[in-house]
Every structure is written in structure tokens, then in C-alpha cells.
Amino acid sequence: MSDKELDTKSDKQSIDQFIHQVRKLPKQSGGQGRLIFALDATASREATWDQACHLQSELFMATKDLGGLAIQLCYYRGFGQLKATEFVSETSQLLNLMNGVSCLGGRTQISRVLAHARKETRAKAVKAVVFIGDFCEEPVDELCHIAGELGMLRTPVFMFHEGTDAHARAAFQQVSKLSGGAYAPFDRNSPQVLKDLMAAVAVYASGGAKALQDYSGRSAPEVKRLTQQLR
């Protein structure tokens, strides 16, 4: 078996496990779901920023028949910069916002992202937070504390991990678990994996676990194959 075949198998197992975790989450209430799309925009992620720009459309496309989503872009970069946009409901709006961002070197600010999500959901419910990043340079205990608060507020965080950094993996897994969300790794050479994961969370945020199950049943053959294993 080639390395590529092994990687593909690992990617499928990651999606399988992730969708299984999402489907166990409680069903969301009606109305348009609010989702925070948070990104690490430091220098290490410059190579995949364009990829994220293209894939963000999945957040809207997957939920167009469920009442859609209102999405807020949140990102950090440079020296202490953390930016959050207004909530938007069109893929073109989100794409324009992302195209206006360039990556800058700096340390991670995941705790500030989580604190921002906590503030937002206290003001008006946020159904889910999607975070995409590759490293974690912060104390894990602080992240876990805020993640636990988000769990109490019923705002799950879905941590999508680019790369293989062991410290980030451990931190991201704890954040997702304590918030009631899910963790999944992806590789920059496998954009389909990230695409499927993003679509799964978007459907959950918009329509709940039942909507995700229905979506999986009419989705791409790969997703169907994975969800059939869960029944």
C-alpha cells in the first residue's frame, strides 16, 4: 500500500469520526443559525489561506435549504491583532472579507478567539464555532477554562487542525471536548477533507443533528459511505 493510500484512509477515518461526534450533539432550535468562522492568519498559514477562501463557500452552500447561516469572520495575526467582522449571510460577502486579509507573523491568540465567542453567544446564541489553525503557543489550562464555559453556554467549538504538531493536537482536542464540539485533523494537500468537515458543521449549526443526518444521506458518495458506517 502506498503512502498516498494510507493518507487517504486516514483522512476518511477522520471524517468518519468527526461526523460521528457531530451527530451525537443535541439538536439545535429553529431560526437562522449564527456561526463564528475563526482562522489563524499568522505567517505559517499563508500557504493555505487561499484554500480557506475558496472552501468557505461550503458553509453557505450546505445550508441553503435549511434557512441558511449568519457567519462572522474572526481572525488573529501580527502583534496582538484580533479582528471580528459583522455577521453576514452571503458567500460573496464572506469571500470579500477574507480577500481583504493578509497573513502576518505573530503568536497564536486562540484564547482571545474563545473569549470573543463567549461574549458573542452571551449576547445572542452562537450555534457553533469553527476554528482552523496549525499551532498553539498558549497555556492549555486557560483555553480549557473558556472552552468549558462555552460548553455550559451550548456553543460547541469545532477545531480543525492543519498539520501534525503534537501540542496543538492535544490542546485542540481538549478545547473541542470541553466545549461539546469535535476535533478533526486535515492536510493542506487534501482540501476535500476540510470541505466535507466545514459542510458538516454548517449543516449542524443551521439545522441541528437531524439535519446533518439528512444532509449526509444525499451528499457525495464518500460522505454517504462514511455515515452508513454509523447506523
N, C-alpha and C positions, 0 to 999 in steps of 0.2 A: 504494500500500500504506500502511495506517495505521500509526501508532506502535505501537498495540497488537499488530498483526500482526507487526511487526518484533520486539517484545519476546518474543512467543510463540515465534517462530522461534529467537531467541537462547536462550531457556530450553530448548527441545528439543535444540539443539546442545550445550548444557552438559551435559544429562543423558546424551546420546549419548556424548560424550567421556568423561564420568565413568565410566559403566558399562564402556566400553571399557578404561579404565585398571584398574578393579577386576577385570575378567575376566582380565587378564594376570598378576594376583598368584598366588603359589603356593598350592596347595590346603592348607587347614588340616587338622590332625589331628582325630580324633574327640573326643567329650565335649562337655559344655556349654561354650559359648564365653563368655569374660569380655570385656566391653566397657566402656570408660570414656566416659561421655557428659558432655563438658565444655562449659561455657557461660560466655560473658561476661555477667555480671549487673550491669554498670555502668549508669549512668543512660541512656546513649544507646540501650540495647536494651530499655528499659521497654515501648516500644510493641509489641514483638513477643514479649515474654516469655510472654504468654497463648497466643500461637500455638504456641510451642515446647512449652508444657504439653500442648496438645491433640495435637500431632503425635508426641510421644514414644511414644504407644501403638503407632506403626508399628514401633518397634524390637522389640516383643514379638510383635505380630500376624504380622509377616512370617516369623517363625521358629518359630511354634508347632508346626509339623510336622517340625522339624529337631532337636528336643531343647531348643530354647529358648536363652535367653541369661541370664546373670547380669550386671546392669548397675549400675555405680556412677555416681552423680551427683557431678560435680565442678564448682565454680563459684568465680569471684572477683568481688569488689565492694568498694566503700568504700576505706578506708585499709589496704591490705595484708591484707585478709581473703581467705583461700583455704580453702574447705571441701570435704571429700570424705566422702560417706556410705558406709555398708556396701554390699556388692553385694546387689541384690535381684532376684527372679525373677518378679515380678508387676507388671503395668502399674499397678495401683491403688497399689502401694507407691511406685513411682517418681513417680506423679502427686501423691501426698500429700507427698512430699519436695519436689517442685517448687513446690507450692502454698504451702509454708511459707517460700518465699524471696521477698524483695522486692529490687528493683534499687536500688543506691546508687551515687552518683557516685564515681569513682576512676579510677586509671590501669590500663592493661592489665597482666596478670600471666601472660602466655602461657608464659614461661619456667618459672614455678613449676608450671604445669599439666603441661608436658612432663617436668619433673623428677619430679613426682609419678607420672606414668605410668611413667617409667623405674624408679622404686622398686617400684611395684606389680608390674610384669612380671618384675622380678628375683626377687621373692618367689614369684610364680605367674603363669604366662603370661597376658598380656592379648592377645587376638586382634586388637583394633582400638581406636583412639581416635577418637571423633567430636568435633570442636570446631566450635562455632558462634560467630562473632564478627564485628564490623564494622571495628574499628581495631586498629592495632598501634603501641604507643608505646615499644617496647623495641629494643635493639641486635639487628640481624638475625643477626650472627655468633654470638651466644650461643644464639639459637633454633636456628640451623642445627647447632651443635655437639651439642646434646642430641637434635635430630631424627636426626642421623647415628647416635648411639648407639642410639636406638630402632630404627633400620633394622637395625643389627647384631643387635639382640635380636629381630628379626622382629615388631615391633609397629608396624604402619603407622598413620599419623595421617591422617585424612580431614578436610580443612579446608573447611568450608562458610562462604563469605564473603557476608555480608549487606551490600549497598550497593556503592559503586564506588570506594572510597578506593584510590588507586594504590599507596601504600606498603604498605598491608595486603595488597593483592593480590600484590605481589612477595614479601613475607615469607611469606605463606601458601603460595604456590606452591613456594617453596624448602623449607619445612618438610615439605610433603607429599612432594615428590620425594625428599628425603634420607632420610625415614623409610620410603619404599616405599609410601606411600599415594597419595592423589589429592586434587585441588583442584576445587571447583566453586562458582561464584557463584550467588546466588539473590536474589530481590527480595521484599520483605515483602508485595507485592501478588500474589505468585504462590506461595501456600502449597503447591500441588500439586507444584511443583518440589522443594521441601525434603522433602516427604513421600516422593516417589519415591527421592530420594537416600538418605534415612535408612533406608528399607526395603532398599535395595540393600546398604548396608554391614552392616546387621543380618544379612542372609542370608549374606553373606560371612563375618562373624565367627562365625556359628553352624555353617555347613556348608562353607565354602570356595568357591573359584571355580566348581566344578562345580555346587554347589547354587545359586549365583547364576544360572548359565545356565538351570538347570531352572526356577527361580522366574520368570525373565523370560519363559519360554515360556508360562506360564499366568497371567501378570499382565494388567494393564489394557491395552487396545488401544494406548495411547500408548507404553507401555514395550515391548510386542511389536514395534511398528513401529521403535522405536529399535534394539533388539537385533538385529532381522533385518538391519539395515544392516551389522552387524559380522561376519556369517557369510561 
